Amino acid sequence: MENATEDNRQIKNYDNFFFPAEDYEQSKRFYRDVLGLKIKFEFAEQGMVAFAVGDEEPAIILKDTKKFPDAKPCVWIEVADVRALYEETKSSR
């Protein structure tokens, strides 16, 4: 696998992490004030704030459950070959 990472897996990078926030303002204060993360962007009226993690693209994104009642935790992962990773994961069960 020429595009695999050092641990011989297809995962190349992690992108965004989405988390539902039942108390949007309290959650925002926690990530900003307690963890010390910088706000990358915020769409307050839409109930969404992103915190920078790492150098470029990745962010922790909180979604206010009052505005996104069906929000579920989600992680975006960049892979070299999604089909190969699927087969590798399926066969390792």
Buried (B, 14 or more C-beta within 10 A) or exposed (E): EEEBEEEEBBEBBBEBBBBBBEEBEEBBEBBBEEEEBEEBEBEEEEBBBBBBBEEEBBBBBBBBBEBBEEBEEEEBEEBBBEEBBEEBEEEEE
